[in-house]
Amino acid sequence: MKALVAAAVAAGLLTASPAFATEALAKAKNCMACHAVDKKLVGPSYKEVAAKYAGQADAVATLATKVQKGGVGVWGKVPMPPNAQVNDADAKALVEWILTLK
């Protein structure tokens, strides 16, 4: 995915904006099937997640683990399934992007 984004930036099709590239990554990893930036879908909006974890020192590590392994109970009874297709670097990049949203 990173190579594809880099090629698109080089070709002038995309800007080098990290937020755009990370939103594209969220779409590519199918995160947007259950989450949206500013409204609840199956799971909470990314803005809600950013607000809940704002200022928490361990937020990136905690949420990156949840992205990969899934979880249940923090946002209700609907479980978040594990996302084994998301590697460590991509999980961290996604979470860091989510935490910038306000």
N, CA, C and O atoms as CSV, one atom per row, in Angstrom:
chain,resi,resn,atom,element,x,y,z
A,1,MET,N,N,0.828,-1.192,0.000
A,1,MET,CA,C,0.000,0.000,0.000
A,1,MET,C,C,0.868,1.250,0.000
A,1,MET,O,O,0.598,2.192,-0.745
A,2,LYS,N,N,1.919,1.267,0.838
A,2,LYS,CA,C,2.779,2.442,0.907
A,2,LYS,C,C,3.437,2.713,-0.439
A,2,LYS,O,O,3.569,3.867,-0.846
A,3,ALA,N,N,3.848,1.659,-1.129
A,3,ALA,CA,C,4.464,1.831,-2.444
A,3,ALA,C,C,3.459,2.407,-3.435
A,3,ALA,O,O,3.811,3.242,-4.267
A,4,LEU,N,N,2.222,1.965,-3.346
A,4,LEU,CA,C,1.174,2.464,-4.229
A,4,LEU,C,C,0.916,3.944,-3.970
A,4,LEU,O,O,0.800,4.731,-4.909
A,5,VAL,N,N,0.828,4.321,-2.699
A,5,VAL,CA,C,0.620,5.727,-2.344
A,5,VAL,C,C,1.814,6.555,-2.794
A,5,VAL,O,O,1.638,7.636,-3.356
A,6,ALA,N,N,3.033,6.063,-2.556
A,6,ALA,CA,C,4.238,6.785,-2.974
A,6,ALA,C,C,4.250,6.989,-4.488
A,6,ALA,O,O,4.621,8.062,-4.963
A,7,ALA,N,N,3.852,5.979,-5.240
A,7,ALA,CA,C,3.799,6.100,-6.698
A,7,ALA,C,C,2.755,7.121,-7.122
A,7,ALA,O,O,2.982,7.887,-8.059
A,8,ALA,N,N,1.619,7.139,-6.447
A,8,ALA,CA,C,0.566,8.102,-6.767
A,8,ALA,C,C,1.014,9.526,-6.440
A,8,ALA,O,O,0.702,10.457,-7.182
A,9,VAL,N,N,1.740,9.704,-5.342
A,9,VAL,CA,C,2.279,11.016,-4.974
A,9,VAL,C,C,3.290,11.459,-6.036
A,9,VAL,O,O,3.253,12.597,-6.503
A,10,ALA,N,N,4.184,10.552,-6.408
A,10,ALA,CA,C,5.206,10.863,-7.417
A,10,ALA,C,C,4.570,11.239,-8.755
A,10,ALA,O,O,5.092,12.090,-9.475
A,11,ALA,N,N,3.457,10.614,-9.085
A,11,ALA,CA,C,2.775,10.896,-10.344
A,11,ALA,C,C,1.903,12.148,-10.265
A,11,ALA,O,O,1.322,12.576,-11.263
A,12,GLY,N,N,1.820,12.730,-9.064
A,12,GLY,CA,C,1.023,13.932,-8.891
A,12,GLY,C,C,-0.454,13.669,-8.718
A,12,GLY,O,O,-1.256,14.602,-8.770
A,13,LEU,N,N,-0.835,12.412,-8.512
A,13,LEU,CA,C,-2.243,12.067,-8.341
A,13,LEU,C,C,-2.734,12.296,-6.917
A,13,LEU,O,O,-3.928,12.499,-6.698
A,14,LEU,N,N,-1.830,12.266,-5.957
A,14,LEU,CA,C,-2.141,12.497,-4.544
A,14,LEU,C,C,-1.157,13.492,-3.981
A,14,LEU,O,O,-0.063,13.675,-4.514
A,15,THR,N,N,-1.554,14.136,-2.892
A,15,THR,CA,C,-0.603,14.952,-2.161
A,15,THR,C,C,0.095,14.061,-1.163
A,15,THR,O,O,-0.335,12.929,-0.937
A,16,ALA,N,N,1.139,14.537,-0.575
A,16,ALA,CA,C,1.888,13.751,0.404
A,16,ALA,C,C,1.308,13.903,1.799
A,16,ALA,O,O,1.995,13.632,2.784
A,17,SER,N,N,0.081,14.324,1.899
A,17,SER,CA,C,-0.557,14.533,3.197
A,17,SER,C,C,-0.676,13.227,3.963
A,17,SER,O,O,-1.317,12.292,3.484
A,18,PRO,N,N,-0.063,13.141,5.159
A,18,PRO,CA,C,-0.163,11.905,5.933
A,18,PRO,C,C,-1.597,11.534,6.284
A,18,PRO,O,O,-1.937,10.351,6.296
A,19,ALA,N,N,-2.443,12.518,6.571
A,19,ALA,CA,C,-3.831,12.217,6.934
A,19,ALA,C,C,-4.541,11.552,5.764
A,19,ALA,O,O,-5.280,10.585,5.956
A,20,PHE,N,N,-4.327,12.056,4.562
A,20,PHE,CA,C,-4.976,11.466,3.403
A,20,PHE,C,C,-4.478,10.049,3.190
A,20,PHE,O,O,-5.266,9.132,2.957
A,21,ALA,N,N,-3.167,9.874,3.270
A,21,ALA,CA,C,-2.589,8.552,3.067
A,21,ALA,C,C,-3.112,7.580,4.120
A,21,ALA,O,O,-3.361,6.416,3.807
A,22,THR,N,N,-3.280,8.030,5.347
A,22,THR,CA,C,-3.752,7.149,6.403
A,22,THR,C,C,-5.243,6.857,6.251
A,22,THR,O,O,-5.673,5.742,6.545
A,23,GLU,N,N,-6.031,7.805,5.809
A,23,GLU,CA,C,-7.434,7.519,5.544
A,23,GLU,C,C,-7.535,6.504,4.405
A,23,GLU,O,O,-8.389,5.618,4.434
A,24,ALA,N,N,-6.675,6.632,3.418
A,24,ALA,CA,C,-6.636,5.655,2.335
A,24,ALA,C,C,-6.263,4.279,2.877
A,24,ALA,O,O,-6.809,3.267,2.436
A,25,LEU,N,N,-5.346,4.239,3.820
A,25,LEU,CA,C,-4.962,2.980,4.453
A,25,LEU,C,C,-6.144,2.387,5.218
A,25,LEU,O,O,-6.371,1.178,5.163
A,26,ALA,N,N,-6.890,3.217,5.922
A,26,ALA,CA,C,-8.076,2.744,6.650
A,26,ALA,C,C,-9.092,2.137,5.689
A,26,ALA,O,O,-9.724,1.127,5.998
A,27,LYS,N,N,-9.241,2.753,4.535
A,27,LYS,CA,C,-10.159,2.204,3.535
A,27,LYS,C,C,-9.615,0.894,2.975
A,27,LYS,O,O,-10.363,-0.065,2.787
A,28,ALA,N,N,-8.317,0.858,2.710
A,28,ALA,CA,C,-7.696,-0.344,2.143
A,28,ALA,C,C,-7.759,-1.529,3.101
A,28,ALA,O,O,-7.873,-2.674,2.662
A,29,LYS,N,N,-7.685,-1.267,4.396
A,29,LYS,CA,C,-7.726,-2.338,5.398
A,29,LYS,C,C,-9.154,-2.647,5.842
A,29,LYS,O,O,-9.360,-3.427,6.772
A,30,ASN,N,N,-10.138,-2.039,5.182
A,30,ASN,CA,C,-11.560,-2.276,5.414
A,30,ASN,C,C,-12.054,-1.744,6.764
A,30,ASN,O,O,-13.111,-2.158,7.239
A,31,CYS,N,N,-11.308,-0.841,7.377
A,31,CYS,CA,C,-11.721,-0.251,8.651
A,31,CYS,C,C,-12.992,0.586,8.500
A,31,CYS,O,O,-13.819,0.660,9.409
A,32,MET,N,N,-13.128,1.214,7.333
A,32,MET,CA,C,-14.244,2.127,7.113
A,32,MET,C,C,-15.570,1.380,6.902
A,32,MET,O,O,-16.620,2.011,6.783
A,33,ALA,N,N,-15.526,0.061,6.856
A,33,ALA,CA,C,-16.771,-0.704,6.779
A,33,ALA,C,C,-17.552,-0.596,8.088
A,33,ALA,O,O,-18.780,-0.670,8.088
A,34,CYS,N,N,-16.839,-0.420,9.203
A,34,CYS,CA,C,-17.476,-0.347,10.513
A,34,CYS,C,C,-17.298,0.990,11.215
A,34,CYS,O,O,-17.998,1.276,12.187
A,35,HIS,N,N,-16.373,1.810,10.738
A,35,HIS,CA,C,-16.077,3.097,11.376
A,35,HIS,C,C,-16.114,4.219,10.344
A,35,HIS,O,O,-15.823,4.006,9.167
A,36,ALA,N,N,-16.473,5.402,10.795
A,36,ALA,CA,C,-16.404,6.614,9.976
A,36,ALA,C,C,-15.671,7.669,10.800
A,36,ALA,O,O,-15.537,7.539,12.017
A,37,VAL,N,N,-15.207,8.696,10.136
A,37,VAL,CA,C,-14.470,9.738,10.841
A,37,VAL,C,C,-15.365,10.455,11.840
A,37,VAL,O,O,-14.957,10.686,12.978
A,38,ASP,N,N,-16.585,10.812,11.431
A,38,ASP,CA,C,-17.386,11.699,12.269
A,38,ASP,C,C,-18.787,11.201,12.627
A,38,ASP,O,O,-19.617,11.981,13.094
A,39,LYS,N,N,-19.059,9.915,12.415
A,39,LYS,CA,C,-20.362,9.376,12.824
A,39,LYS,C,C,-20.224,7.904,13.192
A,39,LYS,O,O,-19.374,7.190,12.659
A,40,LYS,N,N,-21.066,7.471,14.101
A,40,LYS,CA,C,-21.072,6.074,14.525
A,40,LYS,C,C,-21.665,5.223,13.420
A,40,LYS,O,O,-22.699,5.564,12.844
A,41,LEU,N,N,-21.005,4.120,13.129
A,41,LEU,CA,C,-21.571,3.120,12.228
A,41,LEU,C,C,-21.799,1.876,13.074
A,41,LEU,O,O,-22.612,1.907,13.998
A,42,VAL,N,N,-21.113,0.802,12.788
A,42,VAL,CA,C,-21.159,-0.376,13.650
A,42,VAL,C,C,-20.369,-0.082,14.929
A,42,VAL,O,O,-20.795,-0.417,16.034
A,43,GLY,N,N,-19.228,0.542,14.750
A,43,GLY,CA,C,-18.374,0.943,15.865
A,43,GLY,C,C,-18.395,2.454,16.011
A,43,GLY,O,O,-19.043,3.152,15.231
A,44,PRO,N,N,-17.684,2.957,17.009
A,44,PRO,CA,C,-17.673,4.404,17.253
A,44,PRO,C,C,-16.970,5.154,16.124
A,44,PRO,O,O,-16.179,4.582,15.374
A,45,SER,N,N,-17.279,6.447,16.022
A,45,SER,CA,C,-16.566,7.265,15.046
A,45,SER,C,C,-15.121,7.429,15.507
A,45,SER,O,O,-14.815,7.298,16.693
A,46,TYR,N,N,-14.249,7.714,14.561
A,46,TYR,CA,C,-12.852,7.927,14.919
A,46,TYR,C,C,-12.694,9.160,15.811
A,46,TYR,O,O,-11.799,9.200,16.655
A,47,LYS,N,N,-13.551,10.157,15.632
A,47,LYS,CA,C,-13.490,11.336,16.499
A,47,LYS,C,C,-13.858,10.977,17.938
A,47,LYS,O,O,-13.269,11.517,18.874
A,48,GLU,N,N,-14.817,10.080,18.126
A,48,GLU,CA,C,-15.170,9.622,19.471
A,48,GLU,C,C,-14.001,8.879,20.107
A,48,GLU,O,O,-13.716,9.055,21.292
A,49,VAL,N,N,-13.331,8.055,19.321
A,49,VAL,CA,C,-12.167,7.311,19.829
A,49,VAL,C,C,-11.074,8.291,20.239
A,49,VAL,O,O,-10.478,8.154,21.307
A,50,ALA,N,N,-10.813,9.287,19.380
A,50,ALA,CA,C,-9.781,10.282,19.681
A,50,ALA,C,C,-10.098,11.024,20.974
A,50,ALA,O,O,-9.204,11.270,21.783
A,51,ALA,N,N,-11.363,11.380,21.174
A,51,ALA,CA,C,-11.755,12.094,22.394
A,51,ALA,C,C,-11.606,11.210,23.631
A,51,ALA,O,O,-11.133,11.669,24.670
A,52,LYS,N,N,-12.002,9.964,23.524
A,52,LYS,CA,C,-11.950,9.056,24.667
A,52,LYS,C,C,-10.511,8.787,25.120
A,52,LYS,O,O,-10.246,8.662,26.315
A,53,TYR,N,N,-9.593,8.701,24.168
A,53,TYR,CA,C,-8.214,8.346,24.495
A,53,TYR,C,C,-7.267,9.542,24.514
A,53,TYR,O,O,-6.056,9.365,24.645
A,54,ALA,N,N,-7.796,10.750,24.386
A,54,ALA,CA,C,-6.962,11.959,24.377
A,54,ALA,C,C,-6.145,12.046,25.665
A,54,ALA,O,O,-6.674,11.883,26.764
A,55,GLY,N,N,-4.866,12.303,25.510
A,55,GLY,CA,C,-3.994,12.494,26.660
A,55,GLY,C,C,-3.525,11.233,27.352
A,55,GLY,O,O,-2.753,11.319,28.307
A,56,GLN,N,N,-3.958,10.073,26.910
A,56,GLN,CA,C,-3.526,8.823,27.533
A,56,GLN,C,C,-2.189,8.390,26.925
A,56,GLN,O,O,-2.082,8.177,25.717
A,57,ALA,N,N,-1.197,8.265,27.764
A,57,ALA,CA,C,0.160,7.958,27.310
A,57,ALA,C,C,0.250,6.640,26.550
A,57,ALA,O,O,1.052,6.518,25.623
A,58,ASP,N,N,-0.548,5.666,26.921
A,58,ASP,CA,C,-0.470,4.343,26.295
A,58,ASP,C,C,-1.516,4.134,25.201
A,58,ASP,O,O,-1.747,3.001,24.777
A,59,ALA,N,N,-2.150,5.211,24.740
A,59,ALA,CA,C,-3.253,5.087,23.785
A,59,ALA,C,C,-2.828,4.417,22.482
A,59,ALA,O,O,-3.547,3.553,21.980
A,60,VAL,N,N,-1.684,4.791,21.927
A,60,VAL,CA,C,-1.271,4.219,20.640
A,60,VAL,C,C,-1.074,2.716,20.771
A,60,VAL,O,O,-1.585,1.950,19.954
A,61,ALA,N,N,-0.346,2.293,21.779
A,61,ALA,CA,C,-0.089,0.861,21.969
A,61,ALA,C,C,-1.389,0.102,22.254
A,61,ALA,O,O,-1.621,-0.969,21.694
A,62,THR,N,N,-2.224,0.653,23.114
A,62,THR,CA,C,-3.486,0.004,23.481
A,62,THR,C,C,-4.391,-0.162,22.266
A,62,THR,O,O,-4.925,-1.243,22.020
A,63,LEU,N,N,-4.555,0.920,21.511
A,63,LEU,CA,C,-5.467,0.871,20.372
A,63,LEU,C,C,-4.901,0.072,19.204
A,63,LEU,O,O,-5.657,-0.590,18.493
A,64,ALA,N,N,-3.595,0.119,18.991
A,64,ALA,CA,C,-2.997,-0.685,17.920
A,64,ALA,C,C,-3.232,-2.171,18.193
A,64,ALA,O,O,-3.508,-2.938,17.271
A,65,THR,N,N,-3.123,-2.567,19.443
A,65,THR,CA,C,-3.406,-3.956,19.812
A,65,THR,C,C,-4.865,-4.297,19.543
A,65,THR,O,O,-5.166,-5.378,19.036
A,66,LYS,N,N,-5.783,-3.374,19.881
A,66,LYS,CA,C,-7.206,-3.616,19.629
A,66,LYS,C,C,-7.502,-3.716,18.138
A,66,LYS,O,O,-8.345,-4.510,17.719
A,67,VAL,N,N,-6.808,-2.910,17.338
A,67,VAL,CA,C,-7.002,-2.988,15.885
A,67,VAL,C,C,-6.660,-4.396,15.405
A,67,VAL,O,O,-7.402,-4.983,14.617
A,68,GLN,N,N,-5.550,-4.931,15.873
A,68,GLN,CA,C,-5.088,-6.229,15.395
A,68,GLN,C,C,-5.807,-7.410,16.045
A,68,GLN,O,O,-6.115,-8.391,15.368
A,69,LYS,N,N,-6.076,-7.328,17.336
A,69,LYS,CA,C,-6.632,-8.481,18.060
A,69,LYS,C,C,-8.130,-8.393,18.322
A,69,LYS,O,O,-8.746,-9.378,18.730
A,70,GLY,N,N,-8.722,-7.223,18.091
A,70,GLY,CA,C,-10.144,-7.052,18.354
A,70,GLY,C,C,-10.407,-6.762,19.818
A,70,GLY,O,O,-9.478,-6.609,20.611
A,71,GLY,N,N,-11.659,-6.689,20.161
A,71,GLY,CA,C,-12.038,-6.416,21.543
A,71,GLY,C,C,-13.541,-6.274,21.669
A,71,GLY,O,O,-14.273,-6.264,20.679
A,72,VAL,N,N,-13.978,-6.165,22.905
A,72,VAL,CA,C,-15.404,-5.973,23.187
A,72,VAL,C,C,-15.547,-5.351,24.577
A,72,VAL,O,O,-14.731,-5.588,25.468
A,73,GLY,N,N,-16.602,-4.553,24.741
A,73,GLY,CA,C,-16.921,-4.029,26.056
A,73,GLY,C,C,-16.636,-2.559,26.267
A,73,GLY,O,O,-17.301,-1.928,27.088
A,74,VAL,N,N,-15.687,-1.994,25.569
A,74,VAL,CA,C,-15.367,-0.579,25.765
A,74,VAL,C,C,-16.455,0.315,25.193
A,74,VAL,O,O,-16.774,1.356,25.768
A,75,TRP,N,N,-17.027,-0.088,24.059
A,75,TRP,CA,C,-18.029,0.719,23.370
A,75,TRP,C,C,-19.393,0.036,23.342
A,75,TRP,O,O,-20.271,0.450,22.584
A,76,GLY,N,N,-19.582,-0.987,24.143
A,76,GLY,CA,C,-20.850,-1.708,24.156
A,76,GLY,C,C,-20.628,-3.190,23.921
A,76,GLY,O,O,-19.518,-3.701,24.068
A,77,LYS,N,N,-21.694,-3.864,23.556
A,77,LYS,CA,C,-21.651,-5.322,23.428
A,77,LYS,C,C,-21.225,-5.818,22.052
A,77,LYS,O,O,-20.926,-7.003,21.899
A,78,VAL,N,N,-21.188,-4.952,21.054
A,78,VAL,CA,C,-20.816,-5.386,19.706
A,78,VAL,C,C,-19.299,-5.541,19.650
A,78,VAL,O,O,-18.574,-4.571,19.870
A,79,PRO,N,N,-18.813,-6.736,19.361
A,79,PRO,CA,C,-17.363,-6.950,19.339
A,79,PRO,C,C,-16.709,-6.364,18.090
A,79,PRO,O,O,-17.313,-6.298,17.019
A,80,MET,N,N,-15.473,-5.947,18.259
A,80,MET,CA,C,-14.643,-5.582,17.116
A,80,MET,C,C,-13.839,-6.826,16.778
A,80,MET,O,O,-13.095,-7.327,17.622
A,81,PRO,N,N,-13.973,-7.332,15.564
A,81,PRO,CA,C,-13.243,-8.558,15.221
A,81,PRO,C,C,-11.745,-8.287,15.072
A,81,PRO,O,O,-11.341,-7.149,14.830
A,82,PRO,N,N,-10.937,-9.311,15.213
A,82,PRO,CA,C,-9.497,-9.143,14.981
A,82,PRO,C,C,-9.231,-8.808,13.512
A,82,PRO,O,O,-9.965,-9.230,12.618
A,83,ASN,N,N,-8.181,-8.053,13.292
A,83,ASN,CA,C,-7.797,-7.650,11.937
A,83,ASN,C,C,-6.368,-8.084,11.676
A,83,ASN,O,O,-5.446,-7.269,11.689
A,84,ALA,N,N,-6.194,-9.369,11.439
A,84,ALA,CA,C,-4.861,-9.946,11.259
A,84,ALA,C,C,-4.158,-9.415,10.012
A,84,ALA,O,O,-2.935,-9.508,9.911
A,85,GLN,N,N,-4.914,-8.857,9.059
A,85,GLN,CA,C,-4.309,-8.321,7.844
A,85,GLN,C,C,-3.611,-6.981,8.079
A,85,GLN,O,O,-2.935,-6.475,7.183
A,86,VAL,N,N,-3.766,-6.400,9.276
A,86,VAL,CA,C,-3.135,-5.128,9.607
A,86,VAL,C,C,-1.842,-5.415,10.374
A,86,VAL,O,O,-1.879,-5.930,11.491
A,87,ASN,N,N,-0.699,-5.079,9.768
A,87,ASN,CA,C,0.574,-5.329,10.443
A,87,ASN,C,C,0.838,-4.267,11.515
A,87,ASN,O,O,0.095,-3.292,11.623
A,88,ASP,N,N,1.885,-4.458,12.296
A,88,ASP,CA,C,2.190,-3.552,13.416
A,88,ASP,C,C,2.349,-2.107,12.972
A,88,ASP,O,O,1.786,-1.204,13.591
A,89,ALA,N,N,3.115,-1.875,11.899
A,89,ALA,CA,C,3.373,-0.509,11.434
A,89,ALA,C,C,2.093,0.168,10.962
A,89,ALA,O,O,1.864,1.340,11.258
A,90,ASP,N,N,1.258,-0.565,10.231
A,90,ASP,CA,C,0.009,0.010,9.749
A,90,ASP,C,C,-0.959,0.276,10.902
A,90,ASP,O,O,-1.641,1.301,10.907
A,91,ALA,N,N,-1.027,-0.624,11.871
A,91,ALA,CA,C,-1.896,-0.412,13.032
A,91,ALA,C,C,-1.481,0.849,13.775
A,91,ALA,O,O,-2.330,1.653,14.161
A,92,LYS,N,N,-0.191,1.025,13.974
A,92,LYS,CA,C,0.317,2.215,14.663
A,92,LYS,C,C,-0.005,3.473,13.859
A,92,LYS,O,O,-0.456,4.467,14.428
A,93,ALA,N,N,0.220,3.443,12.549
A,93,ALA,CA,C,-0.072,4.604,11.696
A,93,ALA,C,C,-1.558,4.951,11.737
A,93,ALA,O,O,-1.916,6.125,11.827
A,94,LEU,N,N,-2.417,3.952,11.672
A,94,LEU,CA,C,-3.860,4.193,11.730
A,94,LEU,C,C,-4.258,4.840,13.046
A,94,LEU,O,O,-5.010,5.814,13.061
A,95,VAL,N,N,-3.759,4.303,14.144
A,95,VAL,CA,C,-4.102,4.838,15.465
A,95,VAL,C,C,-3.570,6.257,15.640
A,95,VAL,O,O,-4.272,7.124,16.160
A,96,GLU,N,N,-2.350,6.494,15.214
A,96,GLU,CA,C,-1.793,7.851,15.334
A,96,GLU,C,C,-2.639,8.847,14.540
A,96,GLU,O,O,-2.865,9.969,14.992
A,97,TRP,N,N,-3.100,8.443,13.370
A,97,TRP,CA,C,-3.987,9.308,12.579
A,97,TRP,C,C,-5.315,9.539,13.299
A,97,TRP,O,O,-5.782,10.673,13.395
A,98,ILE,N,N,-5.917,8.470,13.802
A,98,ILE,CA,C,-7.206,8.581,14.496
A,98,ILE,C,C,-7.083,9.542,15.674
A,98,ILE,O,O,-7.976,10.358,15.899
A,99,LEU,N,N,-5.998,9.457,16.420
A,99,LEU,CA,C,-5.832,10.292,17.608
A,99,LEU,C,C,-5.634,11.772,17.270
A,99,LEU,O,O,-5.720,12.614,18.164
A,100,THR,N,N,-5.371,12.110,16.007
A,100,THR,CA,C,-5.253,13.519,15.607
A,100,THR,C,C,-6.601,14.134,15.295
A,100,THR,O,O,-6.710,15.356,15.194
A,101,LEU,N,N,-7.622,13.323,15.142
A,101,LEU,CA,C,-8.943,13.817,14.741
A,101,LEU,C,C,-9.646,14.448,15.924
A,101,LEU,O,O,-9.603,13.925,17.038
A,102,LYS,N,N,-10.285,15.559,15.681
A,102,LYS,CA,C,-10.980,16.268,16.775
A,102,LYS,C,C,-12.355,16.693,16.334
A,102,LYS,O,O,-13.091,17.302,17.110
